[in-house]
Amino acid sequence: MEILGASLRVCVDDLETAVPFYERLAGGRALRFERGGVQVAAVGCFLLMSGPESQLEVLRKVAATIAVEDVDEAHRVLTELGARIVAGPVPSPVGRNLIAMHPDGAVYEYVDRRGRAATAP
């Protein structure tokens, strides 16, 4: 399994206020989408999230988002190494993802961009 990078997950009270700061900090434009009632803005290595506290409480439990070449391969490797797959793989706005709990209890989201065309309307 090849890890391509990671995104830091940041829960914010006001996405509209936070985005300009992170765009200037990261030197790029935000890619915005909504998932399950949560507004998301991906800016550089930051994944900003804003929404109902009940949703954010769950999202705060995921330490980081890790980009991989192939979520199916990540699923296989993680399982072989003793991780517990909590959710997925499932389609997401930018590809596919899964949530895994590592043997040490840390929880991470793994994402790929494969299948994006297949999940687009």
Backbone as CSV, one residue per row, in Angstrom:
resi,resn,N_x,N_y,N_z,CA_x,CA_y,CA_z,C_x,C_y,C_z
1,MET,0.854,-1.170,0.000,0.000,0.000,0.000,0.899,1.232,0.000
2,GLU,0.646,2.132,-0.932,1.420,3.365,-1.005,0.615,4.503,-0.403
3,ILE,1.198,5.176,0.605,0.578,6.356,1.195,1.062,7.568,0.416
4,LEU,0.126,8.331,-0.121,0.445,9.465,-0.975,0.534,10.781,-0.210
5,GLY,-0.073,10.853,0.966,-0.070,12.072,1.758,-1.130,12.002,2.831
6,ALA,-1.236,13.051,3.614,-2.224,13.097,4.686,-2.805,14.497,4.787
7,SER,-4.049,14.569,5.255,-4.720,15.843,5.489,-5.024,15.970,6.967
8,LEU,-4.821,17.168,7.479,-5.140,17.462,8.869,-6.606,17.852,8.948
9,ARG,-7.344,17.243,9.841,-8.771,17.500,9.991,-8.963,18.608,11.019
10,VAL,-9.673,19.685,10.626,-9.876,20.835,11.497,-11.368,21.148,11.550
11,CYS,-11.975,21.026,12.730,-13.377,21.396,12.907,-13.422,22.875,13.262
12,VAL,-14.224,23.632,12.520,-14.327,25.078,12.739,-15.785,25.469,12.961
13,ASP,-15.975,26.561,13.711,-17.326,27.050,13.973,-17.930,27.702,12.737
14,ASP,-17.113,28.455,11.997,-17.609,29.218,10.854,-16.690,28.976,9.654
15,LEU,-17.147,28.156,8.738,-16.349,27.797,7.565,-16.034,29.030,6.709
16,GLU,-17.007,29.935,6.560,-16.811,31.108,5.710,-15.700,32.009,6.249
17,THR,-15.545,32.075,7.546,-14.478,32.861,8.157,-13.144,32.134,8.068
18,ALA,-13.153,30.818,8.242,-11.920,30.039,8.279,-11.284,29.858,6.900
19,VAL,-12.080,29.684,5.867,-11.551,29.365,4.531,-10.542,30.395,4.018
20,PRO,-10.835,31.701,4.066,-9.844,32.661,3.536,-8.480,32.562,4.248
21,PHE,-8.485,32.359,5.560,-7.227,32.207,6.290,-6.439,31.008,5.758
22,TYR,-7.100,29.857,5.642,-6.415,28.640,5.204,-6.028,28.702,3.725
23,GLU,-6.813,29.398,2.904,-6.428,29.571,1.503,-5.127,30.370,1.410
24,ARG,-5.018,31.429,2.189,-3.777,32.227,2.175,-2.627,31.440,2.776
25,LEU,-2.888,30.729,3.853,-1.850,29.930,4.509,-1.310,28.857,3.575
26,ALA,-2.209,28.136,2.898,-1.815,27.023,2.028,-1.480,27.471,0.608
27,GLY,-1.838,28.694,0.252,-1.544,29.192,-1.081,-2.373,28.545,-2.173
28,GLY,-3.635,28.247,-1.878,-4.499,27.619,-2.882,-5.959,27.866,-2.581
29,ARG,-6.800,27.472,-3.507,-8.252,27.628,-3.369,-8.862,26.401,-2.721
30,ALA,-9.932,26.629,-2.002,-10.636,25.546,-1.321,-11.523,24.772,-2.291
31,LEU,-11.516,23.465,-2.168,-12.467,22.590,-2.854,-13.562,22.310,-1.828
32,ARG,-14.786,22.707,-2.135,-15.881,22.591,-1.164,-16.868,21.502,-1.560
33,PHE,-17.389,20.846,-0.536,-18.463,19.885,-0.733,-19.184,19.683,0.581
34,GLU,-20.312,18.981,0.536,-21.082,18.683,1.738,-21.182,17.173,1.882
35,ARG,-21.121,16.712,3.108,-21.249,15.278,3.363,-22.008,15.083,4.669
36,GLY,-23.181,14.493,4.587,-23.967,14.192,5.782,-24.293,15.403,6.637
37,GLY,-24.596,16.541,6.013,-24.933,17.743,6.761,-23.739,18.555,7.225
38,VAL,-22.535,18.105,6.906,-21.312,18.819,7.287,-20.736,19.495,6.044
39,GLN,-20.459,20.777,6.159,-19.810,21.519,5.091,-18.307,21.278,5.202
40,VAL,-17.665,20.970,4.073,-16.245,20.637,4.059,-15.534,21.523,3.039
41,ALA,-14.326,21.957,3.408,-13.463,22.696,2.479,-12.070,22.086,2.577
42,ALA,-11.588,21.545,1.465,-10.240,20.988,1.400,-9.326,22.088,0.859
43,VAL,-8.318,22.458,1.664,-7.392,23.525,1.296,-5.982,23.028,1.594
44,GLY,-5.215,22.760,0.542,-3.866,22.230,0.769,-3.943,20.953,1.594
45,CYS,-3.208,20.901,2.683,-3.212,19.705,3.534,-4.267,19.772,4.630
46,PHE,-5.131,20.801,4.606,-6.150,20.979,5.634,-7.524,20.567,5.124
47,LEU,-8.269,19.871,5.955,-9.643,19.488,5.666,-10.504,20.172,6.722
48,LEU,-11.112,21.304,6.355,-11.927,22.081,7.289,-13.349,21.555,7.273
49,MET,-13.943,21.411,8.465,-15.290,20.875,8.570,-16.108,21.719,9.524
50,SER,-17.361,21.977,9.146,-18.263,22.757,9.979,-19.667,22.187,9.831
51,GLY,-20.373,22.103,10.942,-21.724,21.573,10.892,-22.271,21.335,12.278
52,PRO,-23.333,20.540,12.350,-23.961,20.252,13.641,-22.975,19.568,14.594
53,GLU,-23.014,19.954,15.846,-22.080,19.407,16.839,-22.170,17.881,16.917
54,SER,-23.367,17.325,16.756,-23.510,15.867,16.815,-22.693,15.180,15.728
55,GLN,-22.607,15.792,14.554,-21.810,15.252,13.450,-20.320,15.482,13.685
56,LEU,-19.965,16.687,14.147,-18.556,17.012,14.376,-17.956,16.152,15.482
57,GLU,-18.768,15.800,16.466,-18.289,14.943,17.564,-17.746,13.621,17.010
58,VAL,-18.436,13.066,16.046,-17.989,11.824,15.414,-16.729,12.076,14.590
59,LEU,-16.715,13.154,13.819,-15.578,13.454,12.950,-14.297,13.732,13.730
60,ARG,-14.420,14.291,14.923,-13.243,14.581,15.751,-12.514,13.313,16.194
61,LYS,-13.169,12.192,16.140,-12.550,10.938,16.561,-11.581,10.393,15.523
62,VAL,-11.629,10.934,14.303,-10.730,10.505,13.226,-9.524,11.436,13.228
63,ALA,-8.334,10.873,13.488,-7.125,11.677,13.671,-6.683,12.406,12.409
64,ALA,-6.780,11.761,11.256,-6.315,12.363,10.007,-6.919,11.605,8.836
65,THR,-6.827,12.214,7.669,-7.227,11.570,6.427,-5.961,11.239,5.655
66,ILE,-5.823,9.989,5.264,-4.618,9.517,4.585,-4.971,9.143,3.149
67,ALA,-4.291,9.778,2.196,-4.512,9.476,0.781,-3.678,8.264,0.390
68,VAL,-4.326,7.311,-0.276,-3.655,6.097,-0.740,-3.960,5.890,-2.214
69,GLU,-3.169,5.064,-2.850,-3.371,4.755,-4.268,-4.680,4.004,-4.488
70,ASP,-4.994,3.057,-3.586,-6.145,2.174,-3.785,-6.716,1.768,-2.423
71,VAL,-7.954,2.161,-2.145,-8.602,1.844,-0.875,-8.760,0.336,-0.680
72,ASP,-9.009,-0.411,-1.761,-9.140,-1.865,-1.618,-7.835,-2.482,-1.127
73,GLU,-6.714,-2.011,-1.652,-5.421,-2.496,-1.189,-5.187,-2.080,0.264
74,ALA,-5.552,-0.859,0.604,-5.421,-0.398,1.990,-6.242,-1.284,2.919
75,HIS,-7.451,-1.630,2.495,-8.319,-2.515,3.284,-7.611,-3.841,3.563
76,ARG,-7.038,-4.422,2.521,-6.345,-5.705,2.659,-5.153,-5.590,3.605
77,VAL,-4.309,-4.588,3.388,-3.099,-4.426,4.206,-3.463,-4.121,5.652
78,LEU,-4.394,-3.215,5.864,-4.793,-2.864,7.228,-5.340,-4.072,7.974
79,THR,-6.178,-4.847,7.301,-6.747,-6.047,7.916,-5.651,-7.050,8.272
80,GLU,-4.716,-7.260,7.342,-3.597,-8.173,7.597,-2.760,-7.731,8.792
81,LEU,-2.660,-6.414,8.993,-1.843,-5.882,10.082,-2.604,-5.776,11.401
82,GLY,-3.857,-6.191,11.405,-4.620,-6.211,12.646,-5.504,-5.011,12.893
83,ALA,-5.649,-4.124,11.905,-6.563,-2.993,12.054,-8.000,-3.487,11.909
84,ARG,-8.932,-2.762,12.527,-10.348,-3.084,12.398,-10.988,-2.053,11.480
85,ILE,-11.624,-2.522,10.417,-12.297,-1.621,9.481,-13.633,-1.238,10.107
86,VAL,-13.812,0.043,10.377,-15.004,0.557,11.040,-16.106,0.838,10.030
87,ALA,-15.716,1.348,8.848,-16.694,1.675,7.803,-16.020,1.633,6.443
88,GLY,-16.781,1.193,5.436,-16.292,1.242,4.062,-15.649,-0.041,3.611
89,PRO,-15.096,0.032,2.426,-14.992,1.178,1.526,-16.346,1.592,0.952
90,VAL,-16.507,2.917,0.839,-17.722,3.501,0.269,-17.348,4.664,-0.641
91,PRO,-18.217,4.992,-1.599,-17.961,6.159,-2.453,-17.990,7.439,-1.622
92,SER,-17.178,8.405,-1.997,-17.176,9.724,-1.369,-17.194,10.763,-2.482
93,PRO,-17.329,12.055,-2.136,-17.364,13.084,-3.187,-16.107,13.131,-4.057
94,VAL,-14.982,12.602,-3.563,-13.737,12.672,-4.341,-13.154,11.309,-4.684
95,GLY,-13.868,10.242,-4.456,-13.353,8.901,-4.752,-14.009,7.872,-3.859
96,ARG,-13.185,7.130,-3.107,-13.707,6.151,-2.141,-12.953,6.302,-0.834
97,ASN,-13.583,5.865,0.256,-12.903,5.945,1.538,-13.285,4.787,2.437
98,LEU,-12.485,4.619,3.483,-12.807,3.703,4.558,-12.273,4.314,5.843
99,ILE,-12.839,3.881,6.954,-12.388,4.303,8.275,-11.836,3.059,8.957
100,ALA,-10.616,3.177,9.509,-9.976,2.036,10.166,-9.464,2.437,11.545
101,MET,-9.609,1.511,12.492,-9.020,1.685,13.808,-7.762,0.829,13.863
102,HIS,-6.630,1.471,14.069,-5.356,0.761,14.180,-5.310,-0.007,15.501
103,PRO,-4.440,-0.996,15.606,-4.358,-1.773,16.845,-4.104,-0.929,18.097
104,ASP,-3.493,0.256,17.937,-3.237,1.125,19.091,-4.437,1.987,19.464
105,GLY,-5.543,1.850,18.723,-6.761,2.590,19.015,-6.939,3.864,18.202
106,ALA,-5.916,4.297,17.465,-6.033,5.489,16.623,-6.955,5.195,15.442
107,VAL,-7.774,6.179,15.080,-8.741,6.029,13.995,-8.346,6.971,12.860
108,TYR,-8.287,6.420,11.634,-7.912,7.186,10.452,-8.891,6.914,9.326
109,GLU,-9.057,7.924,8.475,-9.798,7.765,7.227,-8.765,7.556,6.125
110,TYR,-8.996,6.573,5.272,-8.154,6.317,4.096,-8.990,6.632,2.871
111,VAL,-8.440,7.416,1.930,-9.178,7.811,0.733,-8.345,7.566,-0.515
112,ASP,-9.032,7.284,-1.611,-8.388,7.245,-2.925,-9.248,8.042,-3.892
113,ARG,-8.771,8.240,-5.084,-9.558,8.953,-6.100,-10.078,7.990,-7.159
114,ARG,-9.850,6.699,-6.951,-10.367,5.705,-7.887,-11.875,5.636,-7.776
115,GLY,-12.515,5.308,-8.865,-13.966,5.147,-8.841,-14.721,6.458,-8.869
116,ARG,-14.009,7.589,-8.916,-14.682,8.881,-8.930,-15.641,8.982,-10.104
117,ALA,-15.186,8.613,-11.276,-16.047,8.690,-12.458,-17.232,7.742,-12.321
118,ALA,-17.001,6.595,-11.691,-18.077,5.621,-11.527,-19.131,6.107,-10.552
119,THR,-18.770,7.004,-9.601,-19.730,7.458,-8.617,-20.340,8.801,-9.006
120,ALA,-19.826,9.425,-10.046,-20.372,10.709,-10.474,-21.714,10.493,-11.170
121,PRO,-22.649,11.438,-10.981,-23.966,11.293,-11.626,-23.883,11.451,-13.134
